Amino acid sequence: GGAAMFMAASICVFVILGSVLEGIPAIVLFGPLMFPIARQMGIHDVHYAMVVILSMGVGLFAPPFGVGYYSACAVSRIHPDEGMKPILGYIAALMVGLIIVAGVPWISTGFLH
């Protein structure tokens, strides 16, 4: 599938990991496995790191497992079912941003040169 398919699979994996794990354990567990593969695929390290961080951020607030979602519901004192409709627009905006950053490497690496 090449670099694009690897990037899409990585996004899916890190969204799921971000919803069930905190960010640091996910990076510690899967970073040493995924970053060398990304490098071999020709993906810049900074670009891949930004995609991984954004993916885990989407997972953090993605229901039904997102720890950040339930924390936000607890802080705002609403039932998680009530917050489901408003969070969908937020998740959609995060996914659009993630796809743009993943598809346009210049956004993450353009100012490095």
C-alpha positions as a printed Julia matrix, in Angstrom:
113×3 Matrix{Float64}:
   0.0    0.0    0.0
   2.95   2.36   0.38
   3.38   5.39   2.58
  -0.21   6.64   2.26
  -1.68   3.32   3.38
   0.82   3.09   6.23
  -0.14   6.6    7.33
  -3.87   5.74   7.2
  -3.3    2.54   9.19
  -1.18   4.44  11.71
  -3.93   7.01  12.16
  -6.46   4.26  12.88
  -4.12   2.48  15.29
  -3.2    5.61  17.23
  -6.81   6.84  17.44
  -7.71   3.53  19.07
  -4.62   3.62  21.3
  -5.35   7.21  22.26
  -8.83   6.28  23.39
  -7.74   3.45  25.68
  -4.25   4.55  26.77
  -2.66   7.78  27.84
  -0.3    9.45  25.36
   3.03   8.6   27.0
   2.41   4.83  27.36
   1.17   4.62  23.78
   4.29   6.35  22.45
   6.61   4.31  24.68
   5.0    1.04  23.59
   4.48   1.66  19.88
   6.91   4.46  18.98
   9.96   2.17  18.69
   7.96  -0.12  16.42
   6.27   2.41  14.17
   8.81   5.22  13.72
  11.49   3.06  11.99
   8.83   1.7    9.62
   7.67   5.25   8.84
  11.26   6.28   8.19
  11.7    3.35   5.77
   8.52   4.39   4.0
  10.02   7.85   3.42
   7.88   9.7    5.95
   9.7   12.51   7.78
  10.04  11.94  11.54
   8.52  15.3   12.47
   5.58  14.81  10.12
   4.88  11.33  11.47
   5.18  12.54  15.07
   2.62  15.28  14.46
   0.21  12.82  12.88
   0.65  10.41  15.81
   0.05  13.15  18.4
  -3.03  14.46  16.57
  -4.39  10.92  16.19
  -4.03  10.24  19.88
  -5.71  13.58  20.58
  -8.71  12.51  18.51
  -8.82   9.22  20.41
  -8.64  11.01  23.73
 -12.03  12.65  23.16
 -13.64   9.96  21.0
 -16.54   8.18  22.66
 -17.13   5.46  23.89
 -13.67   4.94  25.43
 -12.09   8.4   25.35
 -10.73   9.28  28.77
 -10.75  12.99  27.98
 -14.41  12.84  27.01
 -15.44  11.33  30.33
 -13.21  13.76  32.21
 -14.83  16.69  30.42
 -18.28  15.29  31.24
 -17.31  14.93  34.91
 -15.95  18.48  35.1
 -19.01  19.96  33.42
 -21.33  17.74  35.49
 -23.31  16.37  32.57
 -24.17  12.78  31.75
 -22.03  11.34  28.92
 -25.16  10.65  26.85
 -26.0   14.37  26.87
 -22.56  15.32  25.6
 -22.56  12.86  22.72
 -24.2   15.14  20.15
 -21.98  18.22  20.77
 -18.78  16.16  20.77
 -19.43  14.77  17.29
 -18.83  18.16  15.64
 -15.63  18.55  17.62
 -14.42  15.08  16.61
 -15.28  15.81  12.97
 -13.24  19.04  13.06
 -10.3   17.2   14.64
 -10.48  14.49  11.97
 -10.53  17.06   9.15
  -7.46  18.75  10.65
  -5.73  15.41  11.08
  -6.39  14.41   7.48
  -5.09  17.77   6.24
  -1.9   17.5    8.3
  -1.39  13.87   7.23
  -1.99  14.68   3.57
   0.11  17.85   3.39
   3.55  17.17   4.91
   4.62  20.79   4.36
   2.38  21.86   7.26
   4.62  20.01   9.71
   7.99  20.19   7.94
   7.78  23.36   5.83
   9.5   25.62   8.35
  12.3   23.17   9.16
  14.33  24.05   6.07
